[in-house]
Amino acid sequence: MSRWLWALKQLSRRLWVRATLIAILGVAAALLAAIVQPLIPASLPGRIGANSVGRILDIIASSMLAVTTFSLNVMTSAYGAASSSVTPRATKLLMEDSTTQTVLSTFIGSFLFSIVGLVMLQTGAYGEQGRVVLFIVTIGVIGLIVVSLLRWIEHLTRLGRVGETTMAVEDATRQALAARLRDPYLGANKLNDPRRDIPPGAIAVTCEIIGYIQHIDMGALSSLAEENAVSLYLTVNPGAFAYPYTVLAWVLPDTADSEIPVAALRKAFSLDSVRNFDQDPRFGLVVLSEIASRALSPAVNDPGTAIDVVSRMTRLLALWATEGSEQNQEEIRYPRLHMPALKTMDMLEDGFMPIARYGAGMVEVQVKLQKALYALGQLGDEEFRAGAKRYAHSCLSHAQAALSQDADRLRVEGAFQGEDLFLYKNNTD
C-alpha cells in the first residue's frame, strides 16, 4: 500500500470525515426539492398534505440536536471508561468504530437536512411541488433515523465494555496477522539476519526524528531503488521505535557512481508518536497484554479477564504458527528490497511475559499460561516450538518464586508438563 493510500485510509477513519460526507448528503437532499419540483404534478400537493412538512422538519431539528449531544456525552464517557478499565491504547479502536461513526454522522446529517429545509421553506424557495419532494425525502430521513436509533441503542449496551474492547483488539490483531502472513516480507526478499547479511560497502540511511514507524511505503522504496540502481536492505519493521541515528536501511549501489536519494528514502517511512495496528501485529499483542496486566493489578483484581486474554492470544499465535510456514512462498514484487521477518520470540514475549510477571502469584493464571504455551509448543516450526517451551520455562520460574503453597506450585508444574493432556489420553485408551 502506497503512503498516500495509507494516509487516505487513516483519514477515512476519522469521525469528522464521515460526519462531513453525510452532512453534505443531507444538505444536498434538502436542495434537491427545489431542483426537481417542476417534475411534480400541480394537483399532488393538496392530496398528500405537503404543507405539514415544516412542522416535521422542526421536530427533527430539535430532537436530532438533543440526541447528538447526548450521544457525544455517552461516547466520551465510553472512551474514558475504556482508558481506565482496559488500556488507553485500545481507545483508538473505539474512536474508529464504524457503527458509532455512522450513527453519529446520520444524526448530524439529519439535523443539517432539517435546518436547510426550514431555511428554504421560510425564504419561499420551494413551491407547492417542491414541498412534495421535501415531504418524500423527509419520510425517508425519518426511516433512516429510526434504523440508526435502534442500532445505537443496541450498540450502547456494549460500547466501552471490557469484553467488547478486548474483542475489538483481537479482531484488529488478527487482521494485521493475516495481512502479514499473506505478505510476510511486504513484497521484498527475505533478510535473514540484518547483523550478518548486509553486504560490505552498503551505506546506512538513518532516521532524523523520534517516533514509531507506522508504515513503510515499499512501492516508493522500490521505485527509488530502480531509478538509482541500488539495493535496499531494511533493518526495521513497522512498529519499531526509531530515534536519530537509527539505521532504517542499508543502501548498496550497483556501481560507484550510483546516487543515493537519502531524503526521498526517509520519506517512505511514516513515523508518529504512537504505534498503529495496520502493519504492526506485535502492537495488538502488546495491547492485549496490557489489558491482562491491568486486570491483574491489585486495584482491579480480575484474573478472569487475564485468562480470557490468554485464550485470545493463544488463538492469534496459533494462527501465526500454523500458517507461518508458508512465508517463503510469497511473490517477490520488489526484487531490489530486502526485509527482515517478524521474530517469533518477540511476539511470544510481547504477549505472555507481562502476564507471567504480574500474575505470578495467581495459580489460575499461571496454569492457563502453561496450558496455552504447552498447546503452542505443539504447533508451528522448530523455532516456534522452541520459543513456546522457552517462555513456558520462564513463566514457571515466575510462578515458583511467587507461589507460597506447594500444592499451587505442583499444579503449575503439572500444567507445564502437559499432565491434563496425558490424563485425557489415558482415559481414552
Number of C-alpha atoms within 10 A of each C-alpha: 13 14 18 10 11 16 13 11 11 12 13 13 16 15 18 14 14 20 20 14 13 22 21 15 17 25 19 13 21 25 19 15 24 19 13 12 19 13 10 15 11 13 10 13 19 12 8 11 12 19 15 11 20 19 11 16 23 15 12 23 22 13 14 21 16 13 16 18 14 11 18 13 11 15 19 13 14 20 20 16 18 23 16 11 15 26 23 16 21 22 20 14 16 22 17 15 16 14 14 22 19 17 23 26 23 26 29 22 24 29 27 23 27 28 20 20 29 20 13 16 18 11 9 10 15 20 15 19 23 24 25 26 23 26 23 13 18 22 13 11 21 15 12 15 18 11 12 20 17 11 14 18 10 11 14 15 10 13 22 26 17 18 15 15 22 24 15 16 26 21 15 18 26 23 18 20 25 18 16 21 19 18 18 23 25 28 20 25 22 19 19 13 12 17 8 8 10 21 12 7 10 16 17 18 21 18 19 13 13 15 19 21 24 22 24 23 19 22 19 18 22 22 13 21 24 15 12 17 17 22 22 27 26 21 20 20 21 23 22 18 18 20 15 11 13 17 17 23 25 22 24 23 19 12 10 7 9 13 14 18 15 13 10 12 21 18 14 18 20 17 23 15 11 12 22 20 23 21 22 23 24 27 25 30 27 19 23 31 25 23 25 29 25 22 26 23 13 9 8 11 13 15 20 14 21 26 20 17 27 24 15 20 23 21 16 21 25 20 17 21 20 14 14 21 12 12 16 13 10 17 15 17 14 19 15 20 27 25 24 20 19 17 11 20 15 11 19 21 19 20 25 27 18 17 28 26 18 18 25 22 18 16 21 17 25 31 23 19 29 26 25 23 28 21 17 23 23 16 17 19 13 11 13 24 19 17 20 26 19 16 22 26 16 15 26 23 15 18 25 19 11 16 17 11 10 9 11 19 20 13 16 25 20 15 23 24 15 16 14 13 13 10 10 10 10 9 7 6 5
